[in-house]
Amino acid sequence: MPLTLAAIGISHIVKRIGGNAYTRQFLETLGFIVGSTVTIISENHGNIIVGVKDSRIAISKEIAQKIII
């Protein structure tokens, strides 16, 4: 399921990263790597704050839909 459907506060494992090569590379530089653990911290007006690798990252809903957990 895409990251946008995950519940707030529950940890999930990244299974796949979709999108074109640029989008996948961008997400990898942010720490979204297959096998890594991600947690949705909060959601605000379509933007999502995600905890990944001991940091918090804000991403748009469109980008979050490309992260499959």
Summary of the structure (lengths in Angstrom):
residues: 69
radius of gyration: 10.5
end to end distance: 5.6
largest distance: 29.3
contacts: 191
relative contact order: 0.31
helix: 25%
strand: 39%
